[in-house]
Amino acid sequence: MALVKHHTPASDAQCPECGDWLKHWERAKGKAPYCARNDCFCAEHDQLVGARVVPANTSLARSYIVPLCKKCHGASKDGAFSVMLDLVRADLCEV
């Protein structure tokens, strides 16, 4: 389990090669099974988005992608939260 926070400044930019961040994550890890936030149990794939996050316990500028449901993506803008799925580097595309 990783402790992350939203990438700041938040950007709606999408992966230039995959088209969107959820597809970016799925190319590396397969179909997203559920929202990665550890206290959410949303498994509706049409509610998932690819969220840009950074590790909460480091000052590294590298961002990662993780699938979150739309509710968690909108609600978790402040503070750190734990995720149960693997993080995928935003700067490396698995095309």
C-alpha positions, 0 to 999 in steps of 0.5 A, a space after each residue: 500500500 502506498 501513501 500518495 497525494 494529488 499531483 500539484 498543480 492539478 492538471 487535466 492534461 492527458 497522456 499524449 500517447 494513450 489519450 487518457 490517464 486511465 488507459 495509460 495505467 491499464 496499458 501497464 497493469 491491465 484493466 483496472 478492477 476497482 478504485 485504488 483508494 483503500 477505503 473505497 469499494 467502487 468497482 464500477 469501471 465506468 466510474 474510474 478515472 486515471 488520477 495523477 498522484 505523487 508519493 506523500 512522504 517525499 519531495 520527488 517531482 515524479 508523478 504517477 497514475 492510479 485509478 480512482 473513482 470519480 467520487 474519490 478523485 474529486 474528494 481527495 484533493 487535500 491531504 494524503 491517502 492510501 492506495 491499494 493498486 500499483 502506481 504507474 509512472 506518468 512519464 513512461 508510456 507502455 505503447 
